[in-house]
Amino acid sequence: MNNVAVLWSRGLKANLPSVGVDGTFYYCKDTYELFYGTGVTQVNIRGIAGATGPAGPAGAAGVVGSQWYPGAGVPSTPHTDGDFYLNTLNGDVYEQVSGAWGSPMANLTGAAGADGATGPAGPAPTGSGNKVIATPSDGSSGVSALRSLVAADIPSLLASYDAAGAAATAQATAESFATSAVVVETSRAEAAEALLAPKANPTFIGTVSGITAAMVGADASGLAAAALATAEAYTDSSVSSEASARATAVTNEASARATADGLLVPKTTKVNGHALSGDVTVTTSDLSLATVATSGSYTDLSNKPTIPAAQVETDWNASSGMGQLLNKPTLATVATSGSYADLSNKPTLAQTVNAQTASSYTAVLGDANNTVTMTYASGCVFNVDTNTNVAFPVGTVLIVIQNGAGQVTLTALSGVTVLTASSLTTRAQYSTVTLEKIATNTWIVGGDLT
């Protein structure tokens, strides 16, 4: 069957024409409705979309993903390719590839964080025998602090715990060592300080030897002086060049202004035939422009072309897409087969008579819905062949008449079935039987049979 082009239009439902051209379709893109034009009205052949259908069944189970395995140290137990291992001792990450862990692929250990805030002060010491030793706030040395502590606190303790005086002897020895150490260190500090220059007005005392001119950048040959003179000369030249350049720029600017003024329209001119003096200001109202010149809108154009509505070619056999035709009528079989046999309520046509006088005859396509007479003196055979050899349409009728003295036997050739309520042989001369094809290779017979 050939496809037939059909005119389709698409737009908003508000723009649906009240009368549709016969055989045309209009699709409402905002409501998803489809209308068919009959030449008189528009018929809605596709209503508004229904409610959402139920949810589909659950999908198949997904593929198992990679697994992580933590452990202390390098991995040794194999798992599945694509799995990962984390060494909790150093943060190394391994991936198993081809059955082996290999070398670390990354490390999850971040950079060291900043020092935390100082914690709260610990509790004060308890007990009468505990002492806190610290550098005094008056700036005295730790040795002086130790000496003060020993002198102030230890004797009272020794008096109660050291009856034999051993602690007192040790105290005296410690004081002697402390005093000696303070004297020695003080002497050393004073000697070192004497070697330094005075802080208020430092001066150098002594003789410097072994220093060459090259070490201090001396200029015995006068190169520095020559370089200084050259630099001064370049400076003077640069100043002179800059002054000259400035003067040239001012001259060029004045010349450019004069040239530009010469290119401008004189202040005294005419606009729309009117002479003007002074500055001229021209607006769009002074010009004869169409509205579209400033709006840029298609709607402001005149003599616009007529643009036809969008068209879609419809395919009767399409099962999806814009070309699919919905709510198609159910067609009779004959609409696609084109066969007379598929018609219902067929008119009764004049039949032909095929007169046979042989002892055996096989039905042919020309016998369909016609009469075959068998005239033979003794028994004869009427053969029904397979659909492969003689393709009678289902529903075909064959009329067989025993026209002679010999009885006619209906014979189904190999692959064919002939159904009967009695026999397959005619009863007597002028007996009439009818065969009707009810399936591809199946017939049913009825009539004047034995």
C-alpha positions as CSV (number, residue, x, y, z in Angstrom):
1,M,0.0,0.0,0.0
2,N,1.4,3.4,-0.9
3,N,1.8,6.1,1.7
4,V,-0.4,9.2,1.3
5,A,0.9,12.7,2.3
6,V,-1.4,14.4,4.8
7,L,-1.2,18.0,5.9
8,W,-0.2,18.5,9.6
9,S,-0.3,21.7,11.5
10,R,1.1,22.4,15.0
11,G,0.4,25.2,17.5
12,L,-1.3,26.3,20.7
13,K,-4.8,25.1,21.3
14,A,-6.0,28.7,21.5
15,N,-5.1,29.0,17.8
16,L,-7.0,25.8,16.7
17,P,-9.2,26.7,13.7
18,S,-12.9,26.1,14.4
19,V,-13.3,24.4,11.0
20,G,-10.6,22.1,9.8
21,V,-9.8,21.4,6.2
22,D,-11.0,17.9,5.4
23,G,-8.3,15.3,5.8
24,T,-5.9,17.5,7.8
25,F,-4.5,17.2,11.3
26,Y,-3.8,19.9,14.0
27,Y,-1.5,19.0,17.0
28,C,-1.8,21.1,20.2
29,K,1.7,21.4,21.5
30,D,0.5,22.8,24.9
31,T,-2.2,20.2,25.6
32,Y,-0.9,17.2,23.5
33,E,-4.3,16.8,21.8
34,L,-4.7,15.9,18.2
35,F,-7.6,17.1,16.0
36,Y,-8.8,15.8,12.6
37,G,-10.4,18.2,10.2
38,T,-13.6,17.0,8.5
39,G,-14.4,20.1,6.5
40,V,-17.1,21.1,8.9
41,T,-15.5,20.9,12.4
42,Q,-12.4,19.5,14.2
43,V,-12.6,16.1,15.8
44,N,-10.4,15.3,18.8
45,I,-8.8,12.0,18.1
46,R,-6.3,12.1,20.9
47,G,-7.4,13.3,24.3
48,I,-5.4,14.9,27.1
49,A,-2.6,12.6,28.4
50,G,-3.8,10.3,31.2
51,A,-2.3,9.8,34.6
52,T,1.2,8.6,35.2
53,G,1.4,4.8,35.0
54,P,2.6,2.6,37.8
55,A,6.3,2.3,38.5
56,G,8.2,-0.3,36.6
57,P,9.8,-3.4,38.2
58,A,13.1,-3.0,40.0
59,G,16.2,-3.3,37.8
60,A,18.8,-6.0,38.0
61,A,21.4,-6.0,40.7
62,G,24.4,-3.9,40.0
63,V,28.0,-5.1,39.6
64,V,29.8,-5.4,42.9
65,G,32.1,-2.4,43.4
66,S,35.7,-2.2,44.7
67,Q,36.3,-3.2,48.3
68,W,38.7,-1.5,50.8
69,Y,40.9,-3.5,53.2
70,P,42.8,-1.8,56.1
71,G,45.9,-3.3,57.7
72,A,49.1,-2.5,59.6
73,G,51.9,-2.8,57.1
74,V,52.3,-3.8,53.4
75,P,49.5,-6.0,52.0
76,S,50.2,-9.6,51.4
77,T,46.8,-11.3,51.1
78,P,45.4,-11.2,47.5
79,H,41.8,-10.2,46.9
80,T,39.9,-9.1,43.7
81,D,41.4,-6.9,41.0
82,G,40.2,-3.3,41.5
83,D,40.1,-3.6,45.3
84,F,42.1,-1.2,47.5
85,Y,44.3,-1.6,50.6
86,L,45.2,1.1,53.2
87,N,48.4,0.7,55.3
88,T,47.2,2.3,58.6
89,L,50.8,2.8,59.8
90,N,51.8,5.3,57.1
91,G,48.7,6.1,55.0
92,D,49.9,4.3,51.8
93,V,47.2,3.2,49.4
94,Y,47.5,0.1,47.1
95,E,45.3,-1.1,44.2
96,Q,45.3,-4.8,43.2
97,V,46.0,-5.2,39.5
98,S,46.4,-8.6,37.8
99,G,46.4,-10.4,41.1
100,A,49.2,-8.3,42.7
101,W,49.2,-5.2,45.0
102,G,52.4,-3.7,43.5
103,S,53.7,-0.3,44.8
104,P,51.6,2.3,46.6
105,M,49.5,4.4,44.3
106,A,48.9,7.3,46.7
107,N,49.3,8.3,50.3
108,L,46.4,9.7,52.5
109,T,48.6,11.3,55.2
110,G,48.2,15.0,55.2
111,A,50.7,17.7,56.1
112,A,51.5,18.3,59.8
113,G,49.0,20.5,61.5
114,A,49.8,23.7,63.4
115,D,50.7,23.6,67.0
116,G,47.8,23.5,69.3
117,A,47.0,26.1,71.9
118,T,48.9,26.0,75.2
119,G,47.2,23.9,77.8
120,P,46.1,25.2,81.2
121,A,48.6,25.6,84.0
122,G,49.1,22.6,86.2
123,P,48.2,22.6,89.9
124,A,50.5,24.2,92.5
125,P,52.8,21.9,94.3
126,T,51.8,20.7,97.8
127,G,53.7,19.8,100.9
128,S,55.9,21.8,103.2
129,G,59.1,20.4,101.7
130,N,58.5,21.3,98.1
131,K,60.0,24.5,96.6
132,V,59.6,26.1,93.2
133,I,62.9,27.3,91.6
134,A,62.6,29.9,88.9
135,T,64.5,32.9,87.6
136,P,63.6,35.9,89.9
137,S,61.7,38.8,88.4
138,D,64.4,41.3,89.5
139,G,66.7,40.0,86.7
140,S,69.3,38.3,89.0
141,S,71.0,35.2,87.7
142,G,69.8,31.6,88.4
143,V,72.9,31.1,90.5
144,S,71.9,34.0,92.8
145,A,68.4,32.6,93.0
146,L,69.8,29.2,94.0
147,R,72.0,30.7,96.6
148,S,69.0,32.7,98.0
149,L,67.0,29.5,98.1
150,V,69.7,27.5,99.8
151,A,70.4,30.2,102.3
152,A,66.8,30.9,103.1
153,D,65.1,27.5,103.1
154,I,67.5,24.6,103.5
155,P,69.0,25.5,106.9
156,S,65.6,25.2,108.6
157,L,65.1,21.8,107.0
158,L,68.6,20.6,108.0
159,A,68.1,21.6,111.5
160,S,65.3,19.1,111.9
161,Y,66.6,16.3,109.7
162,D,70.4,16.5,110.0
163,A,71.4,16.2,113.5
164,A,75.0,15.1,112.6
165,G,75.6,18.2,110.5
166,A,76.4,16.4,107.3
167,A,73.9,18.5,105.4
168,A,75.3,21.7,106.8
169,T,78.7,20.7,105.6
170,A,77.3,19.9,102.1
171,Q,75.5,23.2,102.1
172,A,78.7,25.1,102.9
173,T,80.6,23.2,100.1
174,A,77.8,24.0,97.7
175,E,77.8,27.7,98.6
176,S,81.6,27.8,98.1
177,F,81.3,26.3,94.7
178,A,78.5,28.6,93.7
179,T,80.4,31.7,94.8
180,S,83.5,30.6,93.0
181,A,81.5,29.9,89.8
182,V,79.9,33.4,89.9
183,V,83.3,35.1,90.3
184,V,84.8,33.2,87.4
185,E,81.9,33.8,85.0
186,T,81.8,37.5,86.0
187,S,85.5,37.9,85.2
188,R,85.1,36.3,81.8
189,A,82.1,38.5,80.9
190,E,83.9,41.7,81.8
191,A,87.0,40.7,79.8
192,A,84.9,40.0,76.7
193,E,82.9,43.2,77.1
194,A,86.2,45.2,77.2
195,L,87.1,43.9,73.7
196,L,83.9,45.4,72.2
197,A,83.6,49.0,70.9
198,P,81.6,51.4,73.1
199,K,77.9,51.1,72.4
200,A,77.2,54.9,72.6
201,N,80.1,56.1,70.3
202,P,81.9,53.1,68.7
203,T,85.3,53.8,67.2
204,F,87.9,51.5,65.5
205,I,91.2,51.2,67.2
206,G,94.2,49.5,65.6
207,T,95.8,49.0,62.2
208,V,94.1,47.2,59.2
209,S,96.5,45.2,57.1
210,G,96.1,42.8,54.1
211,I,93.2,44.9,52.5
212,T,93.7,45.5,48.8
213,A,92.0,48.1,46.6
214,A,90.1,45.4,44.7
215,M,88.5,44.3,48.0
216,V,87.0,47.7,48.8
217,G,86.3,48.7,45.1
218,A,89.1,51.3,44.9
219,D,89.4,53.0,41.5
220,A,93.1,53.6,41.0
221,S,92.7,54.1,37.2
222,G,89.8,56.5,37.4
223,L,87.2,54.3,35.7
224,A,84.5,55.2,38.2
225,A,85.0,58.9,37.5
226,A,84.8,58.3,33.8
227,A,81.6,56.2,34.2
228,L,80.1,58.9,36.3
229,A,80.8,61.6,33.7
230,T,79.3,59.4,30.9
231,A,76.2,58.8,33.0
232,E,75.8,62.6,33.6
233,A,76.2,63.2,29.9
234,Y,73.5,60.7,29.0
235,T,71.2,62.2,31.6
236,D,71.7,65.7,30.1
237,S,71.0,64.3,26.6
238,S,67.9,62.5,27.8
239,V,66.5,65.6,29.4
240,S,67.1,67.5,26.1
241,S,65.5,64.8,24.0
242,E,62.5,64.6,26.3
243,A,62.0,68.4,26.0
244,S,62.3,68.2,22.2
245,A,59.8,65.3,22.1
246,R,57.3,67.2,24.2
247,A,57.5,70.2,21.9
248,T,57.1,68.0,18.8
249,A,54.1,66.3,20.4
250,V,52.4,69.6,21.1
251,T,53.0,70.8,17.5
252,N,51.6,67.5,16.1
253,E,48.5,67.6,18.3
254,A,47.7,71.2,17.2
255,S,48.1,70.1,13.5
256,A,45.9,67.1,14.0
257,R,43.2,69.2,15.6
258,A,43.3,71.6,12.7
259,T,43.0,68.7,10.2
260,A,40.1,67.2,12.1
261,D,38.2,70.5,12.2
262,G,38.6,70.7,8.5
263,L,36.9,67.4,8.0
264,L,33.9,68.3,10.2
265,V,30.6,69.7,8.8
266,P,30.6,73.5,9.4
267,K,28.3,74.6,12.2
268,T,26.2,76.6,9.8
269,T,24.5,74.0,7.5
270,K,21.1,72.8,6.5
271,V,18.9,70.0,7.9
272,N,15.8,69.1,6.0
273,G,16.2,72.3,4.0
274,H,16.4,74.5,7.1
275,A,19.5,76.6,7.6
276,L,21.0,76.2,11.1
277,S,23.7,78.2,12.9
278,G,25.4,76.9,15.9
279,D,25.8,73.3,17.1
280,V,23.5,70.8,15.2
281,T,21.7,68.1,17.1
282,V,19.9,65.5,15.0
283,T,17.5,63.0,16.6
284,T,15.5,60.1,15.1
285,S,12.4,62.4,14.9
286,D,14.3,64.5,12.4
287,L,14.7,61.5,10.1
288,S,12.0,59.7,8.1
289,L,12.6,56.2,9.4
290,A,10.3,53.2,9.5
291,T,9.3,52.0,13.0
292,V,11.3,48.8,12.5
293,A,14.5,50.9,12.2
294,T,14.4,51.4,15.9
295,S,12.3,48.5,17.2
296,G,14.0,45.7,15.3
297,S,10.8,43.8,15.6
298,Y,9.4,41.5,12.9
299,T,5.9,42.6,13.7
300,D,6.7,46.1,12.6
301,L,7.6,45.0,9.1
302,S,5.0,45.7,6.3
303,N,4.2,43.3,3.5
304,K,5.4,40.3,5.5
305,P,5.4,37.0,3.6
306,T,2.8,34.4,4.5
307,I,4.6,31.5,6.3
308,P,2.7,28.2,6.0
309,A,2.2,26.2,9.2
310,A,4.7,23.4,10.0
311,Q,3.9,20.2,8.1
312,V,4.7,16.6,9.0
313,E,4.3,13.7,6.6
314,T,2.2,11.0,8.2
315,D,3.2,7.3,7.9
316,W,0.3,4.9,8.3
317,N,2.6,2.2,9.4
318,A,4.7,4.3,11.8
319,S,4.6,3.1,15.4
320,S,6.3,6.1,17.0
321,G,7.5,9.7,16.3
322,M,5.8,12.7,14.9
323,G,4.7,10.8,11.8
324,Q,2.8,8.2,13.8
325,L,-1.0,8.3,13.2
326,L,-2.9,7.7,16.4
327,N,-6.4,6.2,16.7
328,K,-6.3,4.7,13.3
329,P,-9.5,2.9,12.2
330,T,-9.4,-0.9,12.1
331,L,-9.2,-1.9,8.5
332,A,-10.7,-5.0,6.9
333,T,-8.3,-7.7,5.6
334,V,-9.2,-6.8,2.0
335,A,-7.8,-3.3,2.6
336,T,-4.3,-4.6,2.6
337,S,-4.7,-7.9,0.7
338,G,-6.7,-6.6,-2.2
339,S,-8.2,-10.1,-2.6
340,Y,-11.7,-10.8,-3.7
341,A,-11.7,-13.7,-1.5
342,D,-11.3,-11.4,1.6
343,L,-14.5,-9.5,0.8
344,S,-17.6,-10.1,2.9
345,N,-21.1,-10.2,1.5
346,K,-19.7,-10.9,-2.0
347,P,-22.4,-10.8,-4.7
348,T,-23.4,-14.1,-6.4
349,L,-21.6,-14.2,-9.7
350,A,-22.3,-16.3,-12.7
351,Q,-20.4,-19.6,-12.4
352,T,-18.6,-21.5,-15.1
353,V,-18.9,-25.2,-15.6
354,N,-15.7,-27.3,-16.2
355,A,-16.9,-30.5,-17.9
356,Q,-14.4,-33.4,-17.3
357,T,-14.7,-36.9,-19.0
358,A,-11.5,-38.5,-17.9
359,S,-11.2,-41.0,-15.1
360,S,-9.1,-38.7,-12.9
361,Y,-9.0,-34.9,-12.5
362,T,-7.1,-32.5,-10.2
363,A,-8.8,-29.2,-9.3
364,V,-7.1,-26.0,-10.6
365,L,-7.3,-22.3,-9.6
366,G,-9.9,-21.7,-12.3
367,D,-12.3,-24.0,-10.6
368,A,-12.5,-21.7,-7.6
369,N,-16.2,-21.0,-6.8
370,N,-17.2,-22.8,-10.0
371,T,-18.7,-26.2,-11.0
372,V,-16.8,-29.3,-12.2
373,T,-18.9,-32.1,-13.8
374,M,-17.4,-35.6,-13.9
375,T,-18.8,-37.7,-16.8
376,Y,-17.4,-41.3,-16.8
377,A,-19.0,-44.7,-17.3
378,S,-17.3,-46.2,-14.3
379,G,-15.8,-44.9,-11.1
380,C,-13.6,-41.8,-11.4
381,V,-11.5,-39.6,-9.1
382,F,-11.6,-35.9,-8.2
383,N,-8.2,-34.9,-6.6
384,V,-7.6,-32.0,-4.2
385,D,-3.9,-30.9,-4.2
386,T,-1.8,-29.1,-1.5
387,N,-1.7,-25.3,-1.1
388,T,1.9,-25.3,-2.3
389,N,0.9,-26.7,-5.7
390,V,-2.6,-25.0,-6.1
391,A,-2.9,-22.0,-3.8
392,F,-6.7,-21.7,-3.4
393,P,-7.5,-18.8,-0.9
394,V,-9.1,-19.9,2.3
395,G,-12.9,-19.8,1.8
396,T,-12.8,-21.1,-1.8
397,V,-15.7,-23.3,-2.7
398,L,-15.6,-26.2,-5.3
399,I,-18.8,-27.8,-6.6
400,V,-18.5,-31.3,-8.0
401,I,-21.4,-33.1,-9.9
402,Q,-21.5,-36.8,-10.8
403,N,-22.8,-36.3,-14.4
404,G,-22.2,-39.9,-15.6
405,A,-22.9,-43.4,-14.4
406,G,-19.6,-43.7,-12.6
407,Q,-19.4,-42.6,-9.0
408,V,-17.0,-39.8,-8.1
409,T,-14.5,-40.3,-5.2
410,L,-13.0,-37.2,-3.7
411,T,-9.3,-37.9,-3.0
412,A,-7.0,-35.7,-0.7
413,L,-3.5,-35.9,-2.1
414,S,-0.5,-36.2,0.3
415,G,-0.5,-33.3,2.8
416,V,-4.2,-32.5,2.4
417,T,-7.1,-33.2,4.8
418,V,-10.7,-33.5,3.6
419,L,-13.3,-33.7,6.4
420,T,-16.6,-35.4,5.9
421,A,-19.6,-36.5,8.0
422,S,-20.2,-39.6,5.9
423,S,-18.0,-40.7,3.0
424,L,-16.0,-39.1,0.1
425,T,-18.0,-40.8,-2.7
426,T,-21.1,-39.5,-4.5
427,R,-24.2,-41.6,-4.2
428,A,-25.6,-41.7,-7.7
429,Q,-25.7,-40.0,-11.1
430,Y,-26.4,-36.2,-10.7
431,S,-25.3,-36.2,-7.0
432,T,-23.8,-32.8,-6.1
433,V,-21.2,-32.2,-3.4
434,T,-19.5,-29.0,-2.2
435,L,-15.9,-28.7,-0.9
436,E,-14.9,-25.5,1.0
437,K,-11.3,-24.6,2.0
438,I,-11.2,-23.8,5.7
439,A,-7.5,-23.7,6.3
440,T,-4.2,-23.8,4.3
441,N,-4.5,-27.6,3.6
442,T,-7.8,-28.4,5.1
443,W,-11.2,-28.8,3.3
444,I,-14.6,-29.8,4.4
445,V,-17.1,-31.6,2.1
446,G,-20.9,-32.0,2.2
447,G,-23.7,-33.0,-0.1
448,D,-25.2,-36.2,-1.7
449,L,-22.6,-38.7,-0.5
450,T,-22.9,-42.4,0.3
